[in-house]
Amino acid sequence: MSGAGTEVAGIPGAMRIAIPTWNERVSPVLDVARALRIVDITEGAVRRQTNHPLEGEVCASILFKLGVDLVICAAISTPLETTLKVSGIVVIPDTCGTVAEIVTAFASGDEELTRFRSPGNTRHHRFSREMPSHQHPGAQPLRKGGGENQE
């Protein structure tokens, strides 16, 4: 199941985001995170939050299974980021801070999360709720001979 276009609890326009967590903060690296906070947002309001442990599960597989539309994380490997993007899951990397502050900011419309950017980060990420995640400008198909995005 891909996260692209998921209708959370059957509600059109709802979005399911995932944030890897560690001590109520964004986990340093998505690939080795031990837990995810799954957040359902509808019309700027947080409708539901659940914690999901990642005990030996492959991160990408569980994100697809849970119907995640967007991942907010700190560091992420290029292979995992590429896998998520080509599968229709939008990734906003280089984000640090408390999970509660990030969820509140994102739900209230701060979709670039610029104040939560990792120190020294110069990449800019744009996200639009109107654009289907599988058409997000950051989503690129796998390239032959390595499968990694080149920026």
N, C-alpha and C positions, 0 to 999 in steps of 0.2 A: 504494500500500500504506500503510495507516494503522498507526501505532505501537500503537494501542489493543489490548491483549490479546496482544501479540506473545509467542510462545514462542521464546525464544532457543535456537537449536540444537535445537529440538524438546523443550525441557525446560519442562514446565508450571511456572508460578510464577517463572520467570526474568524479569529486567527488563533492558532496554537503555536506558542513559542517554547523553546527549550533553552535552559541556561545550565551549563555544568556548574555544580556547586561544591564548595569546600568551606566549612565553617561559616556558612551564610554569606560567603563572598563568591565571586566568579572564580571557578577553578582555574589554575594557571594554564593547563593544557587540556583541551577537549578530548584528545585521543586517549588519555589515561585517566580521565575523570572517573570517580567512583559513584557519583550520583548526579541526577538531573532534576531541575525544578521545571515542571511542565505547567505552563500558564495559558489559560484560555481567556482571550480578550474579545469583547464585543462592544462596538460603538464607544471605544475609549474607556471602557470599564473592565476591570479584572473580574471575571465571573467565577473562576475556579483556579486553585493552585494545588498541585500534588507533587510529592517527592517520589522519585523513581530511582532505586539503587541500580547500579550497573555492575552486578557481580558476575564477571566473566562473559558478559554479553558484548557483542560487537556493537560499537556505538552507532554506526550507520544503520545497521539492521533495526535496532530498537527505535531510532528516530523515525524510520519509515513505518514501523509497526504502530507507533503511537500517533501517526498522522501529523507530524510536526511540519509547520509551514516555514518557520524561521528559527535559526539558532543564533543566539548572542553569546559570544565566547571571548576568551583572551587569545591564547595561541591555538593554532590548529595546523596540522600537517597539510602540505599541498595535496597529497593523494586523497585524504579524507575530505578536504574542502572541495576538491574537484568532483568527487563522488556525490557529495550532497548537492552541489550546484547543478550538475547535469540531471539529477533526479528531481529537480524542481524545488529544492529546499534552499531558501535564501540564507546566506551566512553573513553576519556582522561580526567580524573578528576585532582583535585589539581593544577589547573592552574590559575595564577593571572597575571594581567597586562592590558595594553590597548588593545582593540580589534584590532586596526590597526597594532600594533607591532606583535601580535600573528598571525594574518592572513598573514602578510608579511613573517614571519619566517616559518610558516607551508607550505605556497605555494612554498617557495624557498628550501624546503627539510628538514627543521629542524623538523622532525616528532616526536621526543621525547619531544621537547619544554622544555628541562631541565632548561634553564635559567629563565623560567616562572613558575617553581614549587613553590607552596606555601611554605613559610618559615617553616622549621621543618619537611617537608615532606620527608619520606624515601622510599616511594613506587616508583618503576620504571615502566614505561609504554612503551611498544614497539608497533609500528604500522608499517605495511608494505603495501605499495600501491599494491604490487603484489598479496597479499593474499586477497581473497574475504572476506569481512567483516564478513559474517556469519561463516567463518572458523577461525576467529581471536582467538589466544590462550586465550584471556581473556573471550571469550564468553563461558558460561557454561549453560547447561540446568537447568531448575528449578528442585529442589529436592523435593521429597514428604515430607509433614509435615512441612510447613513453607515457602518454596519457596525462601529462601535467600541463597546466596552464602556464604560459610564459607571459610575464608582465613587463 
